[in-house]
Amino acid sequence: TGIDLVALVPPDEVHITRSLYAIHLREDIDPYVVAAILNSRVAASWAALFWRPETTTFPKIRIGQLNRFPFPEMERRLERDIGTLAREAARRPEDDAVVERLEALVEAAYNVRR
C-alpha cells in the first residue's frame, strides 16, 4: 500500500476486484488519456496538495475526491496525441523517453511550464 495514485486500463479479458476503483467512461472518452493524466506528475502534485487519506493502513482516494479532480479541456489533436503516446508507454513502460514525452503532453494540456 501507499499514497501514490496509480491508474491503469485493464485488458478486456481481465476482471478487477472490489479493492480497485473501476471507472466506466463514456464512449467518447479515451481511457488511456484518463490514465495518462492520473499517472502524471501534474496529478501527483495535485493529489499531494488536496488528497489526504483517512488512514495510512490502507490509504485510498474516495470517488468523490476523484470527481473533483480537474481534468483539462484540451484540443482534440492534443487529446489524440496523449492517447497514442499513453498506449505506447503502456507497451514500453521502461522507455523513459516515451514517458517523458507523455508527461510533457499532459503538462501542455494543463498549460504547465517547467
FENTAUR-V979715 format. One record per residue. N is the residue number from 1. RES is the residue in three letters. PSI is psi in whole degrees, -180 to 180 (none if undefined). BURIAL is # if it has 9 or more other ideal C-beta (glycine too) atoms within 8 Angstrom, else .. D_FIRST is the distance of its C-alpha to the first C-alpha in Angstrom with 2 decimals. Layout:
[[N/RES/PSI/BURIAL/D_FIRST] [N/RES/PSI/BURIAL/D_FIRST]]
//
This chain:
[[1/THR/163/./0.00] [2/GLY/-179/./3.75] [3/ILE/9/./7.11] [4/ASP/140/./8.65] [5/LEU/129/#/10.66] [6/VAL/128/./11.19] [7/ALA/146/./14.26] [8/LEU/163/./16.17] [9/VAL/104/./19.49] [10/PRO/149/./19.53] [11/PRO/156/./22.90] [12/ASP/-35/./25.26] [13/GLU/-1/./25.17] [14/VAL/132/./21.43] [15/HIS/129/./20.48] [16/ILE/161/./17.03] [17/THR/176/./15.67] [18/ARG/-13/./15.30] [19/SER/-1/./11.50] [20/LEU/148/./12.11] [21/TYR/131/./14.67] [22/ALA/119/./17.80] [23/ILE/121/./20.19] [24/HIS/119/./23.76] [25/LEU/158/./25.67] [26/ARG/156/./29.41] [27/GLU/-29/./31.35] [28/ASP/3/./32.29] [29/ILE/126/./28.77] [30/ASP/118/./27.38] [31/PRO/-27/./23.75] [32/TYR/-31/#/23.43] [33/VAL/-44/#/24.59] [34/VAL/-46/#/22.00] [35/ALA/-42/#/19.16] [36/ALA/-42/#/20.81] [37/ILE/-47/#/21.03] [38/LEU/-26/#/17.45] [39/ASN/2/#/16.28] [40/SER/165/#/18.95] [41/ARG/-34/./19.29] [42/VAL/-48/#/21.20] [43/ALA/-39/#/18.39] [44/ALA/-41/#/15.95] [45/SER/-44/./18.77] [46/TRP/-44/#/19.48] [47/ALA/-41/#/15.97] [48/ALA/-31/./15.97] [49/LEU/-36/./19.32] [50/PHE/-15/./19.09] [51/TRP/126/#/15.70] [52/ARG/116/./14.52] [53/PRO/148/#/11.75] [54/GLU/-23/./13.56] [55/THR/154/./11.17] [56/THR/-7/./8.55] [57/THR/-50/./7.73] [58/PHE/77/./6.14] [59/PRO/144/#/7.09] [60/LYS/156/./9.08] [61/ILE/132/#/12.25] [62/ARG/151/./15.32] [63/ILE/-34/./17.84] [64/GLY/-35/./20.44] [65/GLN/-41/#/18.62] [66/LEU/-35/#/18.40] [67/ASN/-27/./22.09] [68/ARG/-3/./22.95] [69/PHE/133/#/21.51] [70/PRO/89/./24.68] [71/PHE/136/./25.23] [72/PRO/149/./28.29] [73/GLU/134/./31.68] [74/MET/159/./32.79] [75/GLU/149/./35.70] [76/ARG/-38/./35.60] [77/ARG/-43/./36.10] [78/LEU/-42/#/33.08] [79/GLU/-44/#/30.94] [80/ARG/-42/./32.38] [81/ASP/-41/#/31.78] [82/ILE/-45/#/28.08] [83/GLY/-44/#/27.74] [84/THR/-47/./29.70] [85/LEU/-33/#/27.81] [86/ALA/-38/#/24.38] [87/ARG/-41/#/25.65] [88/GLU/-42/#/26.81] [89/ALA/-35/#/23.50] [90/ALA/-34/#/21.78] [91/ARG/-29/./24.42] [92/ARG/67/./24.21] [93/PRO/-20/./20.80] [94/GLU/-8/./22.05] [95/ASP/95/#/25.04] [96/ASP/-32/./24.40] [97/ALA/-41/./27.67] [98/VAL/-45/#/26.70] [99/VAL/-41/#/23.36] [100/GLU/-39/./25.34] [101/ARG/-40/#/28.04] [102/LEU/-44/#/25.59] [103/GLU/-42/#/24.16] [104/ALA/-39/./27.81] [105/LEU/-42/#/28.65] [106/VAL/-42/#/25.87] [107/GLU/-37/#/27.04] [108/ALA/-37/#/30.56] [109/ALA/-32/#/29.63] [110/TYR/0/./28.59] [111/ASN/35/./31.56] [112/VAL/132/./29.48] [113/ARG/134/./31.48] [114/ARG/none/./30.24]]
//
